Amino acid sequence: MLLGSLLGKKVLTLDGVHVGEVEDLEVSESWKVEKLILRLKREVARELGMRLALRPRGAVKVERVRGVGDYITLAVEGSKLREVLEPL
């Protein structure tokens, strides 16, 4: 899979909550993808108590990704999103 194909993909939780879309990737010095940088939906950012910037963003470690296909599924339910999402 090409990394560029991940950009713009919708990100969902296990229970189907649409979190946002992949905006960027964080890559380590050894060229390993470490985190997905997400452009969050405003409703999700508000529910998480994040400051509502023009483009609310957050990061999630790739270890929290359950699957990649037409969309990206996180290995967490919407109620636990606060535990895995780092505000940016």
C-alpha positions as CSV (number, residue, x, y, z in Angstrom):
1,M,0.0,0.0,0.0
2,L,1.3,3.5,-0.9
3,L,1.3,5.9,2.1
4,G,-0.2,8.6,0.0
5,S,-3.3,6.5,-0.5
6,L,-4.0,6.9,3.3
7,L,-4.3,10.7,3.0
8,G,-7.9,11.8,3.1
9,K,-9.3,8.4,4.2
10,K,-12.1,8.5,6.7
11,V,-11.3,7.3,10.2
12,L,-13.9,5.4,12.2
13,T,-14.0,3.9,15.7
14,L,-15.0,0.3,16.3
15,D,-18.6,1.4,16.9
16,G,-18.8,3.5,13.7
17,V,-18.1,7.0,15.0
18,H,-16.7,9.1,12.2
19,V,-13.7,10.8,13.8
20,G,-12.2,12.7,10.8
21,E,-9.8,12.1,8.0
22,V,-6.1,11.4,7.7
23,E,-4.3,14.7,7.0
24,D,-0.7,13.6,7.4
25,L,1.6,10.9,8.7
26,E,4.4,11.0,11.4
27,V,7.4,9.0,10.3
28,S,10.4,8.1,12.5
29,E,14.0,8.5,11.6
30,S,14.0,4.8,10.6
31,W,11.2,5.4,8.1
32,K,8.5,3.7,10.2
33,V,5.1,5.3,10.3
34,E,4.5,6.1,14.0
35,K,1.2,8.2,14.0
36,L,-1.6,9.2,11.8
37,I,-2.4,12.9,12.0
38,L,-6.1,13.5,11.8
39,R,-8.2,16.4,10.8
40,L,-11.0,16.0,13.3
41,K,-14.6,16.6,12.8
42,R,-15.6,19.7,14.8
43,E,-18.3,17.7,16.8
44,V,-15.7,15.1,17.8
45,A,-13.2,17.8,18.9
46,R,-16.0,19.5,20.9
47,E,-17.0,16.3,22.6
48,L,-13.3,15.7,23.6
49,G,-13.1,19.2,25.1
50,M,-10.5,20.3,22.6
51,R,-10.0,24.0,21.6
52,L,-11.9,24.5,18.4
53,A,-9.3,25.9,16.0
54,L,-10.1,26.5,12.4
55,R,-8.9,22.9,11.7
56,P,-8.9,20.8,14.9
57,R,-6.3,18.1,14.7
58,G,-5.2,15.1,16.7
59,A,-2.7,12.2,16.4
60,V,-3.2,8.5,17.0
61,K,-0.5,5.9,17.2
62,V,-0.6,3.3,14.4
63,E,-0.7,0.6,17.1
64,R,-4.3,1.8,17.7
65,V,-5.3,1.1,14.0
66,R,-7.3,-2.1,13.6
67,G,-7.7,-2.1,9.9
68,V,-7.2,-0.2,6.6
69,G,-9.5,-0.5,3.6
70,D,-12.0,1.9,2.2
71,Y,-11.7,3.6,5.5
72,I,-9.4,3.3,8.6
73,T,-10.8,1.6,11.7
74,L,-9.4,2.4,15.1
75,A,-9.2,-0.4,17.7
76,V,-11.2,1.6,20.1
77,E,-14.8,2.6,20.7
78,G,-16.0,6.2,20.5
79,S,-16.4,6.4,24.2
80,K,-12.7,5.6,24.7
81,L,-11.4,7.9,22.0
82,R,-10.1,10.4,24.6
83,E,-7.6,7.8,25.8
84,V,-5.9,7.2,22.4
85,L,-6.1,10.6,20.7
86,E,-3.4,13.2,21.3
87,P,-4.6,16.8,20.7
88,L,-2.3,18.8,18.4
